[in-house]
Amino acid sequence: MKHTKIAIIGGGNLGQSILKGLLSKEKYLPKNITITKRNIDELEVFQKLGVNVTQDNLVAVTESDIIILALKPFTVLTVLDEILPKLDPNRHELVSLASAVTLTRLNEAVQNKIPVYRAMPNTASNVGESITCIATNSKNINPSIEECFQSIGSTIQIDEELMDAATVLGACGIAYALRFIRSMVQGGVQIGFNSKTASKIVNQTVKGAAAMLIEEGNHPEFEIDKVTTPKGCTIVGLNEMEHNGFSSALIKGITKSHEAIEH
């Protein structure tokens, strides 16, 4: 895998997060990764690490095996038309991170010359903790693609019809989780902690809660029951949150985000 060359077309927040995650793994050498962006000055920190930085998408494609499109949906087809002459059926594989651009449209854009995938990671990729949902028309994901995204977290293969839902739950979900954490911190400040101490307590608490569910595989309610004693302060707080629409507000936000994805 040290010899696999990767092009990240689009050096925005998500593209940079993926790059940071890849660079944290020894198997991906900086000299074998190319990232593109119109304003390459914003990528100077990566260039100093040995990553190839360019404004030229054609150069990036020529130097790669795996092409990751970290672009806004409305630019994907234009960029694919640009790089089409450089696509090599014996070498390239394409992964689009854009929501709402289907596998059918991607295949048409590359004239079925190379394998195409849709993937939806999130910005936790920069610390190796992303969840990346991958869809393809093939029965199995090529190991090189799976290993690439497993390097920045966990992967799961899903049906393409669930990619919009994956975008909301996995990618938008980072923002939902962070907003919950922010609210917890604000509550901590209100009951006496300074912001720094409250943040440390809340961050570790949320990390611990997620770790329990991941490692033990239990339903959240099972773990909640462990800390809700009769007439205790935990159940009083939970009930107050629910009376004020905590769960329903979150579910409504998720469904509204799902409705907002344009096709």
Phi, psi and omega in degrees: 000341179296340183262355177290130181255133186239135172248127174254106181271105183116099184262042176280200184301313182290317179300318179291324178297317178296317180300315179300318179296317179296319182292340179282351180252133183297335184291342180248110182276139180306322183293345180260009179239133176237136178232141182243151176192147179299314179261091185286348177300330180287350181252013185302323182298326179283325178298323179293338179274355179105002178286143176282122182242131182206159172268349188265107180296327180294321177297316181299317181293317181300328184265014188233164170251316178252128179250118179253118179267101178259067189236161171292146183307322185287350179256349188300308185294326177296315180293321178297322177297324180293317187269353184311315182298339183263357182286129184248114181301336181271000186224314194273148167227142186243133176236119177260132178260006185279132175288151171074355175264107190286164176299323178299314179293324178294315179298320177297319183294327180261009178055035179056027182282327186223160176294139179235149179224155166248137179221149177225093173273189173221177188289354173288357177299333182289348174242016177071026184233028178284158163247122182247117176268131185237135177233142178207159177281345178279158180292322182236153176275136176302131182307326181295325178288315181297317180296323179301311183279336173291340177289343180248013179149220180251157178233155174213134178270130182229165173289146183301328182297346179260006183295324177297317178295323178295323178300315182290310187286321184268313184275305175297330183303332175302315180294321179297315180297319180292325177294321175299315180297318178300318180295321177299317179297316179299320176296322178297322178294320181295331181262009168130344181277153168283165188299319182296314181292318179299318180298317180297316180295312184293315181302315181290325178297315179293319177300317180295319179298315179295319180298320178300314182293320181291314186281326184259343175071020181274159174288144180307321183295329177298317180287327177298318181300333181292336184245008178250094178272154180305130179062015181279171183289334181292311182293328176297315179294316179299315180296321178297318178298316181292322178299333180262013170087025184304300184293317182295323179296319180294315179296319178297320178297319179297314181292325177294320177298320180297319179292335185280348179290122185268141177243000000 
